[in-house]
Amino acid sequence: MTIAFTLVLLGGVLGSLFLVPTTTTPRWKWENIWGMGSLIALVAVPWPLAFATVPNLSEVYRSAGFGPVALAFFFGICWGLGGIFWGQAILMLGMGLGITIMVGLVNVFGSPLPLAIREPAKLLSPGGQMLLAAVGVLIVGVALCAIAGKRRDAERSQGPVETITGKSSFAVAMLFCLLAGSLSAMNNFGPIFGTPIITAATASGASELGKMNAMWAPLFTANYLVNGAYAAYLMWSRKTYPLLASKGSAGYWLQALFMGLAWPMCLVVYGMGVNRLGTYGAFTAYPMFLGAMIGTGNLVGLVRGEWRSTTARTRLLMVAGILVLVAAFLLLGKANQQLGG
């Protein structure tokens, strides 16, 4: 059990750190780093990993049937759309605030919603009632973080970390967060509704650690079709593709490589932890995974000075929001344990 939770938390740390290059490559535009990072993350890594860890992979998909594979593909499309809004929201709000708000929303859509779809009667049980109460607490935490972010933007004249909330409406940034949170939650629908693929991979001889990769690969590919197409369109329409070969961009390619490795590995490692937690592992582990993302994102934001030049009251609001979110995650974890028990 300890190993399982460690894997889930490590996945959350990677899930936050993969976004750092979007804020540390100023000579590239967003579409450059996102396009190259997503190419590595969603195509170059998942398929070789799946073929290496799942014997007779093509037969696994034939055995699972068209429906489960198509469903995984659909979840990947939704996740890809969420990723576009996610990247834009990070640019507008910064690492700490952006990840806190979006991860809070992902928790709402990624934990109670699939449970309501799969086992609606569970929501009327004591565990289900605790789950819904925890969602309410989580919304309060998200609201506190949003208020703190709006105060931060009003108080900061010029900070060391550039965001674009001064050029765009805070309301637009919050809309991006809502869309990113709801659509990105679809990545957790894969382990929950992709059981036929995972079962077929096990029957084909895949290990306990490798069988999840058969489910992740088509989901990742669908994600890339959205992210890759959007990034390519922006590079073409804005004529920013020459920046990829501009002077001094070698270090940026290394950051794209890091992004490309950390992005898929966060879910692969998370999947390893979920697999060790049993039937309701995806419900129990998801709040922990997201909690690790929030903690890491805010630590990075603090180190990079995103909350410098703000008042003590504003920082206190942000801390209060994070504490409320942590309390909500603990309640969600407990609720999911009761639901599984």
N, C-alpha and C positions, 0 to 999 in steps of 0.2 A: 504493500500500500504506500509506503514511504517513497519507493522508487517511482510509483505512478504519479504521485502528487509533485515530485521533483521534476519529472518530465513535463507535466502540465505547466508548472511555473516557468521552467526554462523556455517552453514554447511561447509563453506570454512575453518574456523578456526579448526574445528574438522578434516577436510580432511588433514590438514597439521600435526596436533599434533599426529595423530595415527601412524605416521612414526617414532616418537622419539624413541620408544623402540628398533628399529633396530640399533641405534647408542649408546645405553646405557646398553647393555647386553653383555659385552666383554667375559664372560666365556661361553656363548652360541655361537654357530655358526649361520650364517644367516638363515640356514634352520630350526634351532630350533625355533627361535622367529617367523619367518614368517609362519612356519607350524602350530604352536599352535595358533598364533594370527588369522590366516585365518580360522582355524577350528571354533573358537568362532565367528568370524565376519561374516562368509559366510554361516554357517549352524545353529549354536546354537542360533543365534539371529533372523535372518530374518523369518524363518518359524513359530516359536511360535508367533512372532509379527504379521505375516500375518493372522494366524488362529484366533488370538485374536481380530483383527480389521476388518476382512472381513468375513461377514456371508456366509456360504455355499461356501467356497473357491474352492472346487473341481468342483462345478457346475459353478463357474465363469470361470474356464479354459475351461470347455466343451462348454460354451456359446460363449466364445471368439473365439474358434476354434483352430485347430492345428497350422495354419500358424503363428499367432501372438505369441503364446507361443514358437514355434520353433525359431522364430526370436529373441525373448528375450534371449533364450538359446544361440543362436549364438553370440549375442552381449556380453553375459557373458563370453563365451570362449575367444573372442578377448580381452576383458577387463582383463581376467585372465592372458593371455600371456603378456599383457602390464604391469601387476602388477609385474611379475617376473623381467622384465627388469627394472622396476621402483625401486624395492628394491635393485637391484645390482648397479644401478646408484647412489643411495643415499650413498651406502657404498663407492663408488669410488670418489664421488665429495663432499660429505657432504650435510647437510640439506639445507643450504641457496642457494648455487649454483645449486644443483641438482633439487630442487623443482622449482626454478625460470625458468630454461631452459625447464624442462619437462612440467610445467604448461603452459608456453608460447606456446609450440607446441600443447598441448591438445586443447588450445583455437582455433588454426588454424583448427584442424581436427574436433573439436566438435561443432563449431558454423557455419562457412560458408559451410562446406561440407554437413551436413544434409539438410541445406536449399537448396543447389544446387540439391540434390537428390529429395527432396520433391516438391520444387517450383522453378525450374531453371529460369523461366522468371523474378523472383524477383531480380535476380542478375543484371539485366539490368536497374532496377529502380534506382532513386537517392539514396534510402537507400541501395540497393545492391552495388552501386558503392562506397559508403562510407564504407561499410563493407569490400570490397576488399582493399580499401586504408588503412583501419585500420589493416588488416592482414599484409600489407607491413611494416607498422610502427612497428608492433609486431615483425616481423622477425628481424628488426634492433635492437630492444631491446634484443632479444635472442642472437644475434651476439655479442653485447657489453658485455653481461653477460658471454658468452663463452670465449671471449678474456680475461676478468678479471680473470676468473677461471684458464686459462692457465698461466697467469702471477703469480697468487697466488701460484700455484704448483711449479713454478720455483723459487720463492722468499722464500718460507718457507722451512727451513731446518728440523725443528721438531716442531710440534704444539701440543697443549693439546688435540686436537680431532683427532684421527687417521682416515685417509681415506686410500684407497689403490691405489690411482692414481700413487704413486711412483712405484708400482709393476705392474701396467697395463698401457697400452697406453691411453693417453688422447683421442685419436681418437676413441678407443674402447668405452670409457665412453660416448662420444658424440653419437656414434652409438646406444648404449643402450638408451640414452635419446630420440633419434628419434623414435626408436621402441616403447618405453614406451609411448611417447606422442601420436603417431598415434593410437596405439591399445587401450590405456586407454580412449581415447575420446569416445569409443563405449558405455561407461556408460551413456552418454548423448543421445545416440540414443534410449535408452529404453523409456524415457518419450515422445520422439518425435514420435516414430513409434509403441509404445505400447498402443495406444489409445483404440483399441478394448478390451484389458484386463481391462483398467481403466474404460471404459464405462460399462462393464459387472459387475465390482465390485460395481459401483455406483447403478446399477439396482438391485443388490443383497442386498443393504441396507448399504453399507460401508459409513462411514462419509467422509467429504471432506478431513480430515487429514489422514484417514486410507486407502483410496482407492488405493493410489500409492503403498502400500505394496504388493498388489497382483502382480504387475508388477516386483517389485524388487526381490521377492523371487526366481523365476526361474533364473533370471539373476545372482543373487548371487551364487546360487548352481552351475551353469555352471562355474563361476569364480573359485569356490573352486575345482572343478574337475581338473583344470589345476594347481592351486597353491598347493593344497594338494598333488597331485601326484608328482609334482616336488620336493617339500620339503621332502616327504617320500623317494623318490629315493636318494636324497642327503644324508639324514640321514643314509640310509642303505649302500650306496656305500662308504661313508666316515667314517662309524662307529661312528657317532656323536650322535646317539639317547640316549646313556647312560648319556649324559650331561643334559638331561631333569630332571634327578633325582640326579644330582651331589650336593655336599655340597654347601650350600649358594644359591641355586636356587629358594628358596621360593619367594624372591622379584622379580625374573624374571617372575615367573608365574603371579604375580600381574600386571606386565607390559604387559604381553601377554593378560591378561584380559582387561586392559585398551585399548590396541590396538584392541581387538576383539569387544569392545563396541563402540569405537570412529569411527572405519572404516565404519560399516553399518549405524551408526546414522548420519554420515556426509551427506550421500545421502538421508536418510529418511527425515532429517530436510530440506535439499535442496529441495527435492520433495514437501514438504509442502509449501515452499515459491513459487516454480514454479506454483503450483496448484492455488495459489491466484493471479497470474499475468495474467491469461487468455491464449488465443490461442498461442501467441508467447512468453509465459513466459520462455520456455526453452532457446530460443535464447537470450532474454534480460537478463536473470539471470545468464547464464553460465559465461560470462566474470566477473561478480561481484563475483561469487563463486570462480573462479580461482584467481582473484585478492586478495581475502582474504587468499587463500592458500599461495600465494607468500609472502604477507606481514608477515604472521605468520611464514613461513619457514625461512625467512631472520632474523626475530627477534630472533628466536630460535638459528640460526646459529651465530648471533652476541653475544648473551648471552653465548654460549658455546665456543666462541673464535676461530671460524673457519677462521676468517679474521685477527687474530693477527699475528704479525711478517710480515706484508705486507706493501708495500710502500703506500704513500698517493695517488699516481697516480692510483695504482691498485684499491684501495678502491673507488676512484672517478669514475673510469670506471664502477664499480659494481653499484654504486649509480645512475650513468647516465643511465645504462641499466634498472634499476628498474623504474626510472622515465619515460623512454620511454615506458616501458611495461604498466605502469599505464595510460599514455596518450592513448595507443592503446586500453586498456580496456574501457576507457571512450568513445572513438570513436565507439567501437563495441556495447556498450550499446545504444548509440544514434542511430546508424544505425539500430539496431534491433527494436528500438521503431518506427522508421520511416517505417520499413518494416511491422510492425504490425498495423500502423495507416493508 
